């Protein structure tokens, strides 16, 4: 049958029913449903009456349909095109919880939500990591805070000041982001408070680990004093510098020095409490080598610049948090997640000597105030690190199989994770 015969067949009124039938059959083949159950992780009971929204991820985020969970927490969402990735959003007490639904998903299982509280015990910090660089006239700092919510029973901290930070005098904020326990990145602009340099994030701290990243710059005349102001206890505080910048702690011996194989110097302290003697001074200028930056950031400088620009242009997140394209789908926030993974791997590698020294001699603890000298069991640290690395390896392989990261990004992340996992396992046996 040639093209003219085919067109004649389509235009024949006698075939109208056939054409409609085929169109409906095609639509029906793409339409389906996604089911699931909302469980209240605080009460361990079904969560009834929560708003459940289906978001379509093709070409952005678009609400496709919504419903509410029934008396047993169950919900059913009609999907117009099952070949498109979706995410299921459940809103409980003004906090959003998510479940990724790849193409063809028929059920997302249980979506766990939690009771929200304005004040909550069990919030502590895992790490505060600062990366400092300078061109001689401007100091640029990227800082990551990792917080864990271990509340019992598990609840979500949600208030107008869920996490407060302080920037140095004269610092200007360039960008800010947050990632909840599910790894979903969001542009989140902290709210400036009354005193200079004091900000508060309006972002829920769900059970598990939440990460915040801020970037800022400040004038620089060749030297600067820093007095970090922690608002929660931190298991570890680290300052990452190019080796051309000199570092001196206000309290000698408070920080321990490590250097990775790319010439990046890391100054680190552990078990840091608010009010501890964390002050330090830097002098000189320099940048972290480009190959080190690329391995840490999981991408090029252009990618990092685009990320900063998009973060600065994005509106501030409101209570419950907005959401960028979630982890598990092709998204523009992928470089941010790789920065977190690779940055953590490089940091663990650089601090290997630091942890071993702490276990053998506890020389740092001897020079610390008594309030910060307690060291958690090294076995617990090793186990927690191994579990975290195994989870990242699993997620990385999943992303690769679903073609959500490029081969180059996969190779970089896999190499860093493999090396760190091997060293963590070796330390665990010792």
Buried (B, 14 or more C-beta within 10 A) or exposed (E): EEEEEEEEEEEEEEBEEEEEEEEEEEEEEEEBEBBBBBBBBBEEEBBBEBBBBBBBBBEEBEEBBBBEBBEEBBBEBEBBBBEBBBBBBBBBBEBBBBBBBBBEBEEBEBBBBBBBBEEBEBBEBBBBBBBBBBEEEEBBBBBBBBBBBEBEEBBBBBBEBBBBBBBBEBBEBBBBBBBBBBBBBBBBBBEEEEEEBBBBBBBBBBBEBBBBBBBBBBEBEEBBEBEBBBBBBBBBBBBBBBBBBEBBBBBEEBBBEBEBEBBBBBBBBBBBBEEBBBBBBBEBBBBBBEEBBBBBBBBEEEBBEBBBEBBBEBEEBEBBBBBBBBBBBBBEBBBBBBBBBBBBBBBBBBBBBBBEBBBEEEEBBEEBEEEBBEBEEBEEBBEBBBEBBEEBBEBBEEBBEBEBBEEEBBEBBBEBBEBBBEBBEEBBEE
